[in-house]
Amino acid sequence: MIVRNGGIVIIQRYGRLLISALRITKEVVIGRNNPTFFRRRLQAAGSKQKFTVPVRPLLFVTSLSLFSSKEKKKESPEITKMAEEGVKSLSETIQHADQLFDENNFQEAYDLLQKYPAQETYDIKWRLARVTFSLSKPLPSPRKEELVREAFRYAEEALKLNDGDFASHKWYSILLDAKSSLDGIKERVTQLETVKQHMQRAVELNPNDPTSWYILGHFYYGLADLPWYQRKIVSTIFATPPTGTYEQALECFEKAESTQPNFYSMNHLMLAKSYQALKQAEKAKEFMTLAANVAVLNEDDKQCKEEATKLLKKM
């Protein structure tokens, strides 16, 4: 009976200590923001409450807070802020890279994308594919080939990261065709159907992207304009070889132009060549003149102007 009552007394004492510890814990938290308040509360508590008493309960309460939903809610804004800063950093990087690309500052855009810490990011990968390919265009071999193959690797990795976005299919199709052309006519012909599939998928995913329509039109034009010896190679590789007509090509180029007028000088050139192939001389001359008078801002503009000027003299 004495032991039992003694046990009750002990429990009551520890109960009071625990309550005091919890109260002091609360006041410690408040005191962080208001030291004067904390000091006054300690003075009012008297000498009975010593600083050594709450040590163990404080650790106990702290360990509980690791699993407390309220504490998680307090921490979540910081975590959210960190995540938002990461997203913002990515957003700012790609926005700046796009601006540099649009201004034809390809090397600066390439360097900026390469500096981004999370290289295995889809939006970084496909942009690296695009800008690396643009860097390759004015260069002679073997550096040109090296950059084309590097660009293809980026496009391949981008497609693996996200095959549900039009940009991954667009740049994979462009760079698969560019890379396979380096490996010979047979390899390029072998990849024709795969190239076509990815071009069509890009258009399906985003019918409002003019560049996707342009590359699909260029594909159809290339098949329609294929020399006889290449047609023979195609027929030996495919039981049912891929086909394309000038009409299909023209439809794609017109769709690209109506989606975004004057978006690309080469689209004017290809419209002119398609109209010319279909014996529509007046339309052909109209777009050939536009292509010949383009302001040269990059390698594509330069090639467009040179070819259009030569063809225009023959019309």
Salt bridges, closest charged atoms under 4 A:
GLU27 OE2 - ARG41 NE 3.02
GLU71 OE2 - LYS74 NZ 3.61
ASP98 OD1 - ARG127 NE 2.83
ASP98 OD1 - ARG130 NH2 2.87
GLU120 OE2 - LYS125 NZ 3.44
ASP123 OD1 - ARG127 NH1 3.45
GLU146 OE1 - ARG143 NH1 3.16
GLU157 OE1 - LYS125 NZ 2.60
ASP177 OD2 - ARG188 NH2 2.85
ASP183 OD1 - ARG149 NH2 2.79
ASP183 OD2 - LYS179 NZ 3.30
GLU204 OE1 - ARG201 NH1 3.25
ASP209 OD2 - LYS170 NZ 3.07
GLU257 OE2 - HIS268 NE2 3.05
ASP300 OD2 - LYS137 NZ 2.87
GLU307 OE2 - LYS273 NZ 2.84
